[in-house]
Amino acid sequence: NEILDPLEASAENLAEGKRLYDINCTPCHGEKGEGNGQLIELPGGGDGPFTSRPQPYKTLLPPLKDGAIFYSVSYGQNMMGGYGFQLSVKERWQVIHYIKSLAGITGAAAETAKAETTAEKK
């Protein structure tokens, strides 16, 4: 069974995702999700204290299913720690909405799945 995004794609969820992203994610992933946060790259261009650069969301996220992204946000991956204890389930999905928007991916997976299920029943 695949884990699908339960939240609707709304301006409210996107705004809250951005707020949470700015607090928790920008130090490593950067404002635009390009892997150039201040812990990775200093303002002058030099290496920050963490030299393992995260992949840009535009290349990392498109092939991933929502459940895999949720798992990574919850439990961490590679050098990134998990946020399962800091963020509620809803907040993690809101962050996922925001990072998907940075990658150019729009809409909630749950909406896509509902449309596919409806189409299959016809």
Biopython code that builds the backbone (N, CA, C, O; Angstrom):
import numpy as np
from Bio.PDB.StructureBuilder import StructureBuilder

atoms = [
    (1, "ASN", "N", (0.834, -1.200, 0.000)),
    (1, "ASN", "CA", (0.000, 0.000, 0.000)),
    (1, "ASN", "C", (0.868, 1.249, 0.000)),
    (1, "ASN", "O", (1.890, 1.328, 0.681)),
    (2, "GLU", "N", (0.438, 2.191, -0.764)),
    (2, "GLU", "CA", (1.177, 3.441, -0.907)),
    (2, "GLU", "C", (0.622, 4.495, 0.057)),
    (2, "GLU", "O", (-0.592, 4.620, 0.220)),
    (3, "ILE", "N", (1.516, 5.245, 0.686)),
    (3, "ILE", "CA", (1.099, 6.342, 1.560)),
    (3, "ILE", "C", (0.868, 7.567, 0.685)),
    (3, "ILE", "O", (1.765, 8.015, -0.029)),
    (4, "LEU", "N", (-0.350, 8.101, 0.753)),
    (4, "LEU", "CA", (-0.705, 9.258, -0.051)),
    (4, "LEU", "C", (-0.852, 10.494, 0.833)),
    (4, "LEU", "O", (-1.231, 10.393, 2.000)),
    (5, "ASP", "N", (-0.560, 11.616, 0.285)),
    (5, "ASP", "CA", (-0.697, 12.913, 0.945)),
    (5, "ASP", "C", (-2.169, 13.141, 1.286)),
    (5, "ASP", "O", (-3.003, 13.200, 0.383)),
    (6, "PRO", "N", (-2.503, 13.271, 2.580)),
    (6, "PRO", "CA", (-3.907, 13.423, 2.963)),
    (6, "PRO", "C", (-4.426, 14.868, 2.920)),
    (6, "PRO", "O", (-5.629, 15.093, 3.061)),
    (7, "LEU", "N", (-3.548, 15.830, 2.730)),
    (7, "LEU", "CA", (-3.964, 17.232, 2.787)),
    (7, "LEU", "C", (-4.349, 17.762, 1.415)),
    (7, "LEU", "O", (-3.779, 17.373, 0.396)),
    (8, "GLU", "N", (-5.329, 18.658, 1.414)),
    (8, "GLU", "CA", (-5.684, 19.305, 0.152)),
    (8, "GLU", "C", (-4.618, 20.337, -0.193)),
    (8, "GLU", "O", (-3.975, 20.918, 0.681)),
    (9, "ALA", "N", (-4.455, 20.540, -1.468)),
    (9, "ALA", "CA", (-3.517, 21.566, -1.942)),
    (9, "ALA", "C", (-4.214, 22.911, -1.788)),
    (9, "ALA", "O", (-5.047, 23.287, -2.613)),
    (10, "SER", "N", (-3.867, 23.634, -0.723)),
    (10, "SER", "CA", (-4.504, 24.923, -0.456)),
    (10, "SER", "C", (-3.450, 25.969, -0.146)),
    (10, "SER", "O", (-2.322, 25.646, 0.227)),
    (11, "ALA", "N", (-3.832, 27.221, -0.307)),
    (11, "ALA", "CA", (-2.925, 28.327, 0.018)),
    (11, "ALA", "C", (-2.571, 28.293, 1.497)),
    (11, "ALA", "O", (-1.448, 28.626, 1.875)),
    (12, "GLU", "N", (-3.514, 27.897, 2.330)),
    (12, "GLU", "CA", (-3.283, 27.828, 3.777)),
    (12, "GLU", "C", (-2.225, 26.784, 4.128)),
    (12, "GLU", "O", (-1.305, 27.060, 4.898)),
    (13, "ASN", "N", (-2.360, 25.572, 3.557)),
    (13, "ASN", "CA", (-1.367, 24.520, 3.822)),
    (13, "ASN", "C", (0.000, 24.902, 3.266)),
    (13, "ASN", "O", (1.022, 24.625, 3.893)),
    (14, "LEU", "N", (0.026, 25.531, 2.104)),
    (14, "LEU", "CA", (1.288, 25.954, 1.502)),
    (14, "LEU", "C", (1.964, 27.034, 2.345)),
    (14, "LEU", "O", (3.178, 26.992, 2.542)),
    (15, "ALA", "N", (1.195, 27.992, 2.840)),
    (15, "ALA", "CA", (1.758, 29.076, 3.663)),
    (15, "ALA", "C", (2.318, 28.535, 4.977)),
    (15, "ALA", "O", (3.390, 28.950, 5.418)),
    (16, "GLU", "N", (1.595, 27.617, 5.596)),
    (16, "GLU", "CA", (2.089, 27.042, 6.847)),
    (16, "GLU", "C", (3.312, 26.175, 6.579)),
    (16, "GLU", "O", (4.241, 26.149, 7.387)),
    (17, "GLY", "N", (3.322, 25.466, 5.455)),
    (17, "GLY", "CA", (4.492, 24.683, 5.083)),
    (17, "GLY", "C", (5.716, 25.558, 4.891)),
    (17, "GLY", "O", (6.817, 25.192, 5.303)),
    (18, "LYS", "N", (5.528, 26.717, 4.264)),
    (18, "LYS", "CA", (6.640, 27.658, 4.073)),
    (18, "LYS", "C", (7.151, 28.164, 5.407)),
    (18, "LYS", "O", (8.361, 28.247, 5.616)),
    (19, "ARG", "N", (6.238, 28.505, 6.319)),
    (19, "ARG", "CA", (6.640, 28.998, 7.647)),
    (19, "ARG", "C", (7.475, 27.941, 8.373)),
    (19, "ARG", "O", (8.521, 28.255, 8.942)),
    (20, "LEU", "N", (7.018, 26.709, 8.350)),
    (20, "LEU", "CA", (7.744, 25.625, 9.019)),
    (20, "LEU", "C", (9.062, 25.326, 8.313)),
    (20, "LEU", "O", (10.065, 25.045, 8.968)),
    (21, "TYR", "N", (9.067, 25.384, 6.992)),
    (21, "TYR", "CA", (10.293, 25.175, 6.210)),
    (21, "TYR", "C", (11.331, 26.233, 6.568)),
    (21, "TYR", "O", (12.499, 25.915, 6.791)),
    (22, "ASP", "N", (10.901, 27.490, 6.622)),
    (22, "ASP", "CA", (11.832, 28.579, 6.947)),
    (22, "ASP", "C", (12.501, 28.355, 8.299)),
    (22, "ASP", "O", (13.675, 28.681, 8.473)),
    (23, "ILE", "N", (11.765, 27.807, 9.246)),
    (23, "ILE", "CA", (12.301, 27.565, 10.593)),
    (23, "ILE", "C", (13.216, 26.341, 10.617)),
    (23, "ILE", "O", (14.315, 26.393, 11.170)),
    (24, "ASN", "N", (12.763, 25.248, 10.020)),
    (24, "ASN", "CA", (13.432, 23.959, 10.196)),
    (24, "ASN", "C", (14.363, 23.523, 9.067)),
    (24, "ASN", "O", (15.283, 22.738, 9.300)),
    (25, "CYS", "N", (14.146, 24.008, 7.868)),
    (25, "CYS", "CA", (14.824, 23.429, 6.711)),
    (25, "CYS", "C", (15.841, 24.342, 6.025)),
    (25, "CYS", "O", (16.829, 23.865, 5.465)),
    (26, "THR", "N", (15.596, 25.664, 6.070)),
    (26, "THR", "CA", (16.490, 26.566, 5.326)),
    (26, "THR", "C", (17.941, 26.523, 5.777)),
    (26, "THR", "O", (18.816, 26.770, 4.947)),
    (27, "PRO", "N", (18.264, 26.223, 7.051)),
    (27, "PRO", "CA", (19.688, 26.210, 7.404)),
    (27, "PRO", "C", (20.535, 25.277, 6.529)),
    (27, "PRO", "O", (21.706, 25.561, 6.277)),
    (28, "CYS", "N", (19.950, 24.171, 6.069)),
    (28, "CYS", "CA", (20.692, 23.259, 5.189)),
    (28, "CYS", "C", (20.232, 23.336, 3.736)),
    (28, "CYS", "O", (21.058, 23.393, 2.825)),
    (29, "HIS", "N", (18.924, 23.339, 3.518)),
    (29, "HIS", "CA", (18.387, 23.250, 2.158)),
    (29, "HIS", "C", (18.320, 24.593, 1.438)),
    (29, "HIS", "O", (18.168, 24.624, 0.217)),
    (30, "GLY", "N", (18.430, 25.700, 2.164)),
    (30, "GLY", "CA", (18.375, 27.023, 1.552)),
    (30, "GLY", "C", (16.948, 27.478, 1.291)),
    (30, "GLY", "O", (16.011, 26.681, 1.342)),
    (31, "GLU", "N", (16.794, 28.763, 1.012)),
    (31, "GLU", "CA", (15.464, 29.353, 0.822)),
    (31, "GLU", "C", (14.704, 28.739, -0.342)),
    (31, "GLU", "O", (13.478, 28.635, -0.287)),
    (32, "LYS", "N", (15.395, 28.335, -1.382)),
    (32, "LYS", "CA", (14.735, 27.819, -2.587)),
    (32, "LYS", "C", (14.915, 26.316, -2.767)),
    (32, "LYS", "O", (14.600, 25.772, -3.826)),
    (33, "GLY", "N", (15.430, 25.633, -1.717)),
    (33, "GLY", "CA", (15.594, 24.188, -1.812)),
    (33, "GLY", "C", (16.715, 23.746, -2.716)),
    (33, "GLY", "O", (16.653, 22.664, -3.300)),
    (34, "GLU", "N", (17.743, 24.566, -2.841)),
    (34, "GLU", "CA", (18.854, 24.257, -3.731)),
    (34, "GLU", "C", (20.062, 23.641, -3.010)),
    (34, "GLU", "O", (21.112, 23.431, -3.617)),
    (35, "GLY", "N", (19.904, 23.352, -1.710)),
    (35, "GLY", "CA", (20.987, 22.733, -0.956)),
    (35, "GLY", "C", (22.100, 23.684, -0.587)),
    (35, "GLY", "O", (23.239, 23.262, -0.387)),
    (36, "ASN", "N", (21.783, 24.972, -0.494)),
    (36, "ASN", "CA", (22.819, 25.971, -0.212)),
    (36, "ASN", "C", (22.508, 26.810, 1.029)),
    (36, "ASN", "O", (22.784, 28.009, 1.060)),
    (37, "GLY", "N", (21.933, 26.171, 2.050)),
    (37, "GLY", "CA", (21.672, 26.866, 3.302)),
    (37, "GLY", "C", (22.962, 27.278, 3.979)),
    (37, "GLY", "O", (24.041, 26.825, 3.595)),
    (38, "GLN", "N", (22.860, 28.135, 4.985)),
    (38, "GLN", "CA", (24.055, 28.705, 5.619)),
    (38, "GLN", "C", (24.888, 27.690, 6.397)),
    (38, "GLN", "O", (26.047, 27.967, 6.705)),
    (39, "LEU", "N", (24.336, 26.529, 6.720)),
    (39, "LEU", "CA", (25.171, 25.493, 7.324)),
    (39, "LEU", "C", (25.992, 24.753, 6.264)),
    (39, "LEU", "O", (26.952, 24.055, 6.587)),
    (40, "ILE", "N", (25.606, 24.913, 5.010)),
    (40, "ILE", "CA", (26.300, 24.251, 3.900)),
    (40, "ILE", "C", (27.230, 25.220, 3.188)),
    (40, "ILE", "O", (28.379, 24.897, 2.888)),
    (41, "GLU", "N", (26.711, 26.415, 2.922)),
    (41, "GLU", "CA", (27.459, 27.419, 2.168)),
    (41, "GLU", "C", (27.373, 28.763, 2.889)),
    (41, "GLU", "O", (26.282, 29.292, 3.105)),
    (42, "LEU", "N", (28.514, 29.302, 3.251)),
    (42, "LEU", "CA", (28.549, 30.586, 3.955)),
    (42, "LEU", "C", (28.166, 31.723, 2.996)),
    (42, "LEU", "O", (28.330, 31.588, 1.784)),
    (43, "PRO", "N", (27.655, 32.842, 3.533)),
    (43, "PRO", "CA", (27.242, 33.951, 2.674)),
    (43, "PRO", "C", (28.313, 34.401, 1.667)),
    (43, "PRO", "O", (27.967, 34.840, 0.570)),
    (44, "GLY", "N", (29.573, 34.303, 2.009)),
    (44, "GLY", "CA", (30.647, 34.686, 1.090)),
    (44, "GLY", "C", (30.970, 33.626, 0.055)),
    (44, "GLY", "O", (31.804, 33.854, -0.821)),
    (45, "GLY", "N", (30.321, 32.460, 0.141)),
    (45, "GLY", "CA", (30.540, 31.401, -0.835)),
    (45, "GLY", "C", (31.393, 30.250, -0.337)),
    (45, "GLY", "O", (31.500, 29.228, -1.014)),
    (46, "GLY", "N", (32.006, 30.395, 0.838)),
    (46, "GLY", "CA", (32.840, 29.315, 1.373)),
    (46, "GLY", "C", (32.005, 28.193, 1.962)),
    (46, "GLY", "O", (30.795, 28.335, 2.140)),
    (47, "ASP", "N", (32.658, 27.073, 2.264)),
    (47, "ASP", "CA", (31.972, 25.935, 2.866)),
    (47, "ASP", "C", (31.568, 26.255, 4.297)),
    (47, "ASP", "O", (32.338, 26.828, 5.068)),
    (48, "GLY", "N", (30.341, 25.871, 4.632)),
    (48, "GLY", "CA", (29.863, 25.985, 6.004)),
    (48, "GLY", "C", (30.346, 24.789, 6.807)),
    (48, "GLY", "O", (31.147, 23.994, 6.314)),
    (49, "PRO", "N", (29.864, 24.652, 8.050)),
    (49, "PRO", "CA", (30.325, 23.550, 8.892)),
    (49, "PRO", "C", (29.904, 22.166, 8.384)),
    (49, "PRO", "O", (30.588, 21.184, 8.673)),
    (50, "PHE", "N", (28.802, 22.061, 7.640)),
    (50, "PHE", "CA", (28.371, 20.793, 7.062)),
    (50, "PHE", "C", (28.686, 20.838, 5.571)),
    (50, "PHE", "O", (28.144, 21.674, 4.847)),
    (51, "THR", "N", (29.536, 19.968, 5.120)),
    (51, "THR", "CA", (29.948, 20.030, 3.713)),
    (51, "THR", "C", (29.232, 19.000, 2.844)),
    (51, "THR", "O", (29.507, 18.912, 1.648)),
    (52, "SER", "N", (28.323, 18.224, 3.421)),
    (52, "SER", "CA", (27.535, 17.280, 2.631)),
    (52, "SER", "C", (26.311, 18.025, 2.105)),
    (52, "SER", "O", (25.329, 18.205, 2.826)),
    (53, "ARG", "N", (26.374, 18.451, 0.861)),
    (53, "ARG", "CA", (25.334, 19.298, 0.263)),
    (53, "ARG", "C", (24.100, 18.469, -0.113)),
    (53, "ARG", "O", (24.212, 17.480, -0.837)),
    (54, "PRO", "N", (22.914, 18.878, 0.386)),
    (54, "PRO", "CA", (21.681, 18.191, -0.041)),
    (54, "PRO", "C", (21.412, 18.425, -1.525)),
    (54, "PRO", "O", (21.753, 19.477, -2.065)),
    (55, "GLN", "N", (20.802, 17.447, -2.174)),
    (55, "GLN", "CA", (20.439, 17.604, -3.583)),
    (55, "GLN", "C", (19.354, 18.667, -3.723)),
    (55, "GLN", "O", (18.510, 18.797, -2.836)),
    (56, "PRO", "N", (19.357, 19.421, -4.800)),
    (56, "PRO", "CA", (18.265, 20.372, -5.040)),
    (56, "PRO", "C", (16.937, 19.620, -5.177)),
    (56, "PRO", "O", (16.881, 18.540, -5.765)),
    (57, "TYR", "N", (15.881, 20.205, -4.631)),
    (57, "TYR", "CA", (14.565, 19.563, -4.694)),
    (57, "TYR", "C", (14.112, 19.302, -6.129)),
    (57, "TYR", "O", (13.432, 18.310, -6.391)),
    (58, "LYS", "N", (14.484, 20.184, -7.060)),
    (58, "LYS", "CA", (14.033, 20.026, -8.446)),
    (58, "LYS", "C", (14.530, 18.728, -9.076)),
    (58, "LYS", "O", (13.886, 18.192, -9.978)),
    (59, "THR", "N", (15.675, 18.216, -8.608)),
    (59, "THR", "CA", (16.168, 16.939, -9.133)),
    (59, "THR", "C", (15.849, 15.778, -8.194)),
    (59, "THR", "O", (15.687, 14.645, -8.647)),
    (60, "LEU", "N", (15.757, 16.044, -6.910)),
    (60, "LEU", "CA", (15.538, 14.987, -5.930)),
    (60, "LEU", "C", (14.087, 14.508, -5.859)),
    (60, "LEU", "O", (13.833, 13.304, -5.832)),
    (61, "LEU", "N", (13.140, 15.440, -5.829)),
    (61, "LEU", "CA", (11.762, 15.077, -5.519)),
    (61, "LEU", "C", (10.925, 14.471, -6.643)),
    (61, "LEU", "O", (10.142, 13.561, -6.368)),
    (62, "PRO", "N", (11.042, 14.922, -7.892)),
    (62, "PRO", "CA", (10.108, 14.417, -8.906)),
    (62, "PRO", "C", (9.963, 12.891, -9.003)),
    (62, "PRO", "O", (8.841, 12.419, -9.191)),
    (63, "PRO", "N", (11.027, 12.102, -8.887)),
    (63, "PRO", "CA", (10.810, 10.654, -9.005)),
    (63, "PRO", "C", (10.300, 9.992, -7.717)),
    (63, "PRO", "O", (9.936, 8.816, -7.737)),
    (64, "LEU", "N", (10.268, 10.727, -6.603)),
    (64, "LEU", "CA", (9.896, 10.124, -5.325)),
    (64, "LEU", "C", (8.391, 10.144, -5.104)),
    (64, "LEU", "O", (7.707, 11.098, -5.475)),
    (65, "LYS", "N", (7.888, 9.079, -4.496)),
    (65, "LYS", "CA", (6.479, 9.035, -4.096)),
    (65, "LYS", "C", (6.336, 9.781, -2.773)),
    (65, "LYS", "O", (7.298, 9.933, -2.021)),
    (66, "ASP", "N", (5.125, 10.238, -2.508)),
    (66, "ASP", "CA", (4.888, 11.021, -1.298)),
    (66, "ASP", "C", (5.261, 10.273, -0.018)),
    (66, "ASP", "O", (5.767, 10.877, 0.928)),
    (67, "GLY", "N", (5.015, 8.966, 0.014)),
    (67, "GLY", "CA", (5.348, 8.179, 1.202)),
    (67, "GLY", "C", (6.850, 8.180, 1.489)),
    (67, "GLY", "O", (7.261, 8.216, 2.649)),
    (68, "ALA", "N", (7.664, 8.141, 0.444)),
    (68, "ALA", "CA", (9.124, 8.170, 0.609)),
    (68, "ALA", "C", (9.573, 9.535, 1.133)),
    (68, "ALA", "O", (10.469, 9.617, 1.973)),
    (69, "ILE", "N", (8.950, 10.597, 0.638)),
    (69, "ILE", "CA", (9.292, 11.938, 1.124)),
    (69, "ILE", "C", (8.879, 12.068, 2.582)),
    (69, "ILE", "O", (9.634, 12.592, 3.401)),
    (70, "PHE", "N", (7.674, 11.589, 2.909)),
    (70, "PHE", "CA", (7.185, 11.655, 4.293)),
    (70, "PHE", "C", (8.123, 10.890, 5.224)),
    (70, "PHE", "O", (8.432, 11.359, 6.319)),
    (71, "TYR", "N", (8.574, 9.718, 4.792)),
    (71, "TYR", "CA", (9.503, 8.916, 5.597)),
    (71, "TYR", "C", (10.797, 9.693, 5.859)),
    (71, "TYR", "O", (11.282, 9.731, 6.990)),
    (72, "SER", "N", (11.350, 10.309, 4.819)),
    (72, "SER", "CA", (12.604, 11.060, 4.972)),
    (72, "SER", "C", (12.438, 12.251, 5.914)),
    (72, "SER", "O", (13.306, 12.516, 6.747)),
    (73, "VAL", "N", (11.321, 12.965, 5.779)),
    (73, "VAL", "CA", (11.075, 14.104, 6.672)),
    (73, "VAL", "C", (10.893, 13.612, 8.111)),
    (73, "VAL", "O", (11.365, 14.252, 9.050)),
    (74, "SER", "N", (10.221, 12.496, 8.282)),
    (74, "SER", "CA", (9.929, 11.970, 9.620)),
    (74, "SER", "C", (11.149, 11.366, 10.311)),
    (74, "SER", "O", (11.385, 11.618, 11.493)),
    (75, "TYR", "N", (11.925, 10.568, 9.574)),
    (75, "TYR", "CA", (13.010, 9.799, 10.184)),
    (75, "TYR", "C", (14.406, 10.229, 9.760)),
    (75, "TYR", "O", (15.394, 9.770, 10.332)),
    (76, "GLY", "N", (14.500, 11.104, 8.767)),
    (76, "GLY", "CA", (15.793, 11.567, 8.294)),
    (76, "GLY", "C", (16.359, 10.671, 7.218)),
    (76, "GLY", "O", (15.869, 9.568, 6.972)),
    (77, "GLN", "N", (17.403, 11.172, 6.581)),
    (77, "GLN", "CA", (18.098, 10.398, 5.548)),
    (77, "GLN", "C", (19.479, 10.995, 5.375)),
    (77, "GLN", "O", (19.644, 12.215, 5.368)),
    (78, "ASN", "N", (20.462, 10.133, 5.236)),
    (78, "ASN", "CA", (21.859, 10.565, 5.105)),
    (78, "ASN", "C", (22.224, 11.471, 6.283)),
    (78, "ASN", "O", (22.075, 11.057, 7.433)),
    (79, "MET", "N", (22.694, 12.684, 6.032)),
    (79, "MET", "CA", (23.114, 13.591, 7.111)),
    (79, "MET", "C", (21.943, 14.301, 7.790)),
    (79, "MET", "O", (22.116, 14.885, 8.860)),
    (80, "MET", "N", (20.765, 14.260, 7.190)),
    (80, "MET", "CA", (19.614, 14.967, 7.739)),
    (80, "MET", "C", (18.953, 14.140, 8.830)),
    (80, "MET", "O", (18.649, 12.962, 8.641)),
    (81, "GLY", "N", (18.737, 14.770, 9.962)),
    (81, "GLY", "CA", (17.988, 14.131, 11.033)),
    (81, "GLY", "C", (16.500, 14.174, 10.735)),
    (81, "GLY", "O", (16.054, 14.925, 9.868)),
    (82, "GLY", "N", (15.737, 13.369, 11.453)),
    (82, "GLY", "CA", (14.292, 13.326, 11.264)),
    (82, "GLY", "C", (13.579, 14.423, 12.044)),
    (82, "GLY", "O", (14.102, 14.951, 13.025)),
    (83, "TYR", "N", (12.394, 14.750, 11.595)),
    (83, "TYR", "CA", (11.577, 15.781, 12.233)),
    (83, "TYR", "C", (10.270, 15.221, 12.777)),
    (83, "TYR", "O", (9.328, 15.972, 13.032)),
    (84, "GLY", "N", (10.212, 13.919, 12.953)),
    (84, "GLY", "CA", (9.015, 13.268, 13.479)),
    (84, "GLY", "C", (8.658, 13.687, 14.887)),
    (84, "GLY", "O", (7.492, 13.620, 15.273)),
    (85, "PHE", "N", (9.639, 14.117, 15.661)),
    (85, "PHE", "CA", (9.360, 14.545, 17.030)),
    (85, "PHE", "C", (9.125, 16.045, 17.114)),
    (85, "PHE", "O", (8.493, 16.513, 18.062)),
    (86, "GLN", "N", (9.614, 16.801, 16.155)),
    (86, "GLN", "CA", (9.465, 18.254, 16.179)),
    (86, "GLN", "C", (8.185, 18.715, 15.496)),
    (86, "GLN", "O", (7.592, 19.713, 15.904)),
    (87, "LEU", "N", (7.755, 18.004, 14.467)),
    (87, "LEU", "CA", (6.604, 18.418, 13.674)),
    (87, "LEU", "C", (5.503, 17.360, 13.745)),
    (87, "LEU", "O", (5.776, 16.160, 13.711)),
    (88, "SER", "N", (4.266, 17.821, 13.844)),
    (88, "SER", "CA", (3.136, 16.887, 13.829)),
    (88, "SER", "C", (3.015, 16.272, 12.435)),
    (88, "SER", "O", (3.676, 16.715, 11.496)),
    (89, "VAL", "N", (2.181, 15.265, 12.308)),
    (89, "VAL", "CA", (1.969, 14.637, 11.004)),
    (89, "VAL", "C", (1.458, 15.680, 10.015)),
    (89, "VAL", "O", (1.953, 15.761, 8.891)),
    (90, "LYS", "N", (0.480, 16.473, 10.420)),
    (90, "LYS", "CA", (-0.064, 17.503, 9.527)),
    (90, "LYS", "C", (1.020, 18.497, 9.127)),
    (90, "LYS", "O", (1.104, 18.874, 7.958)),
    (91, "GLU", "N", (1.846, 18.926, 10.069)),
    (91, "GLU", "CA", (2.915, 19.883, 9.764)),
    (91, "GLU", "C", (3.928, 19.296, 8.782)),
    (91, "GLU", "O", (4.421, 20.006, 7.905)),
    (92, "ARG", "N", (4.240, 18.008, 8.921)),
    (92, "ARG", "CA", (5.172, 17.377, 7.974)),
    (92, "ARG", "C", (4.592, 17.375, 6.571)),
    (92, "ARG", "O", (5.308, 17.639, 5.604)),
    (93, "TRP", "N", (3.305, 17.082, 6.448)),
    (93, "TRP", "CA", (2.679, 17.120, 5.122)),
    (93, "TRP", "C", (2.641, 18.543, 4.575)),
    (93, "TRP", "O", (2.778, 18.741, 3.368)),
    (94, "GLN", "N", (2.459, 19.530, 5.438)),
    (94, "GLN", "CA", (2.477, 20.920, 4.976)),
    (94, "GLN", "C", (3.857, 21.293, 4.446)),
    (94, "GLN", "O", (3.969, 21.966, 3.421)),
    (95, "VAL", "N", (4.896, 20.864, 5.133)),
    (95, "VAL", "CA", (6.262, 21.102, 4.646)),
    (95, "VAL", "C", (6.455, 20.403, 3.302)),
    (95, "VAL", "O", (7.069, 20.966, 2.396)),
    (96, "ILE", "N", (5.946, 19.205, 3.169)),
    (96, "ILE", "CA", (6.067, 18.469, 1.904)),
    (96, "ILE", "C", (5.367, 19.229, 0.784)),
    (96, "ILE", "O", (5.886, 19.304, -0.330)),
    (97, "HIS", "N", (4.202, 19.790, 1.065)),
    (97, "HIS", "CA", (3.527, 20.614, 0.050)),
    (97, "HIS", "C", (4.450, 21.745, -0.392)),
    (97, "HIS", "O", (4.573, 22.031, -1.583)),
    (98, "TYR", "N", (5.092, 22.381, 0.576)),
    (98, "TYR", "CA", (5.940, 23.519, 0.237)),
    (98, "TYR", "C", (7.178, 23.092, -0.549)),
    (98, "TYR", "O", (7.513, 23.726, -1.550)),
    (99, "ILE", "N", (7.862, 22.034, -0.118)),
    (99, "ILE", "CA", (9.079, 21.646, -0.835)),
    (99, "ILE", "C", (8.745, 21.125, -2.237)),
    (99, "ILE", "O", (9.539, 21.282, -3.164)),
    (100, "LYS", "N", (7.572, 20.507, -2.388)),
    (100, "LYS", "CA", (7.152, 20.089, -3.729)),
    (100, "LYS", "C", (6.906, 21.317, -4.603)),
    (100, "LYS", "O", (7.185, 21.290, -5.802)),
    (101, "SER", "N", (6.385, 22.392, -4.011)),
    (101, "SER", "CA", (6.183, 23.613, -4.801)),
    (101, "SER", "C", (7.523, 24.199, -5.235)),
    (101, "SER", "O", (7.636, 24.739, -6.335)),
    (102, "LEU", "N", (8.546, 24.094, -4.371)),
    (102, "LEU", "CA", (9.882, 24.563, -4.747)),
    (102, "LEU", "C", (10.446, 23.740, -5.911)),
    (102, "LEU", "O", (11.223, 24.241, -6.724)),
    (103, "ALA", "N", (10.041, 22.476, -5.972)),
    (103, "ALA", "CA", (10.509, 21.585, -7.048)),
    (103, "ALA", "C", (9.660, 21.708, -8.306)),
    (103, "ALA", "O", (9.945, 21.065, -9.317)),
    (104, "GLY", "N", (8.612, 22.538, -8.246)),
    (104, "GLY", "CA", (7.740, 22.703, -9.403)),
    (104, "GLY", "C", (6.654, 21.650, -9.504)),
    (104, "GLY", "O", (6.019, 21.507, -10.550)),
    (105, "ILE", "N", (6.435, 20.909, -8.420)),
    (105, "ILE", "CA", (5.393, 19.877, -8.382)),
    (105, "ILE", "C", (4.171, 20.496, -7.715)),
    (105, "ILE", "O", (4.266, 20.988, -6.590)),
    (106, "THR", "N", (3.036, 20.477, -8.385)),
    (106, "THR", "CA", (1.839, 21.098, -7.826)),
    (106, "THR", "C", (0.758, 20.070, -7.556)),
    (106, "THR", "O", (0.724, 19.004, -8.171)),
    (107, "GLY", "N", (-0.133, 20.407, -6.618)),
    (107, "GLY", "CA", (-1.272, 19.556, -6.287)),
    (107, "GLY", "C", (-0.920, 18.483, -5.286)),
    (107, "GLY", "O", (0.231, 18.058, -5.185)),
    (108, "ALA", "N", (-1.924, 18.050, -4.548)),
    (108, "ALA", "CA", (-1.744, 16.990, -3.554)),
    (108, "ALA", "C", (-1.844, 15.632, -4.231)),
    (108, "ALA", "O", (-2.635, 15.449, -5.156)),
    (109, "ALA", "N", (-1.056, 14.699, -3.777)),
    (109, "ALA", "CA", (-1.087, 13.347, -4.351)),
    (109, "ALA", "C", (-2.439, 12.707, -4.095)),
    (109, "ALA", "O", (-2.912, 11.917, -4.911)),
    (110, "ALA", "N", (-3.067, 13.035, -2.974)),
    (110, "ALA", "CA", (-4.367, 12.453, -2.661)),
    (110, "ALA", "C", (-5.390, 12.838, -3.721)),
    (110, "ALA", "O", (-6.237, 12.019, -4.076)),
    (111, "GLU", "N", (-5.333, 14.056, -4.233)),
    (111, "GLU", "CA", (-6.258, 14.493, -5.277)),
    (111, "GLU", "C", (-6.013, 13.708, -6.558)),
    (111, "GLU", "O", (-6.962, 13.309, -7.233)),
    (112, "THR", "N", (-4.756, 13.485, -6.896)),
    (112, "THR", "CA", (-4.410, 12.710, -8.087)),
    (112, "THR", "C", (-4.913, 11.275, -7.943)),
    (112, "THR", "O", (-5.475, 10.708, -8.880)),
    (113, "ALA", "N", (-4.706, 10.692, -6.760)),
    (113, "ALA", "CA", (-5.135, 9.318, -6.525)),
    (113, "ALA", "C", (-6.656, 9.209, -6.608)),
    (113, "ALA", "O", (-7.170, 8.240, -7.167)),
    (114, "LYS", "N", (-7.384, 10.185, -6.064)),
    (114, "LYS", "CA", (-8.843, 10.170, -6.141)),
    (114, "LYS", "C", (-9.299, 10.223, -7.593)),
    (114, "LYS", "O", (-10.220, 9.505, -7.983)),
    (115, "ALA", "N", (-8.662, 11.065, -8.388)),
    (115, "ALA", "CA", (-9.023, 11.184, -9.802)),
    (115, "ALA", "C", (-8.749, 9.878, -10.534)),
    (115, "ALA", "O", (-9.552, 9.452, -11.364)),
    (116, "GLU", "N", (-7.606, 9.231, -10.229)),
    (116, "GLU", "CA", (-7.275, 7.962, -10.882)),
    (116, "GLU", "C", (-8.264, 6.876, -10.492)),
    (116, "GLU", "O", (-8.683, 6.079, -11.332)),
    (117, "THR", "N", (-8.644, 6.842, -9.195)),
    (117, "THR", "CA", (-9.596, 5.844, -8.706)),
    (117, "THR", "C", (-10.952, 6.045, -9.355)),
    (117, "THR", "O", (-11.598, 5.080, -9.762)),
    (118, "THR", "N", (-11.385, 7.285, -9.452)),
    (118, "THR", "CA", (-12.658, 7.601, -10.096)),
    (118, "THR", "C", (-12.639, 7.172, -11.557)),
    (118, "THR", "O", (-13.608, 6.599, -12.055)),
    (119, "ALA", "N", (-11.534, 7.451, -12.241)),
    (119, "ALA", "CA", (-11.399, 7.086, -13.659)),
    (119, "ALA", "C", (-11.435, 5.563, -13.836)),
    (119, "ALA", "O", (-12.003, 5.060, -14.805)),
    (120, "GLU", "N", (-10.821, 4.830, -12.889)),
    (120, "GLU", "CA", (-10.796, 3.378, -12.985)),
    (120, "GLU", "C", (-12.185, 2.778, -12.811)),
    (120, "GLU", "O", (-12.498, 1.750, -13.410)),
    (121, "LYS", "N", (-13.027, 3.424, -11.985)),
    (121, "LYS", "CA", (-14.378, 2.900, -11.723)),
    (121, "LYS", "C", (-15.316, 3.106, -12.901)),
    (121, "LYS", "O", (-16.340, 2.430, -13.003)),
    (122, "LYS", "N", (-14.980, 4.029, -13.792)),
    (122, "LYS", "CA", (-15.869, 4.330, -14.933)),
    (122, "LYS", "C", (-15.750, 3.311, -16.024)),
    (122, "LYS", "O", (-16.428, 3.419, -17.046)),
]
sb = StructureBuilder()
sb.init_structure("model")
sb.init_model(0)
sb.init_chain("A")
sb.init_seg("    ")
for serial, (resi, resn, name, xyz) in enumerate(atoms, 1):
    if name == "N":
        sb.init_residue(resn, " ", resi, " ")
    sb.init_atom(name, np.array(xyz, "f"), 0.0, 1.0, " ", f" {name:<3s}", serial, name[0])
structure = sb.get_structure()
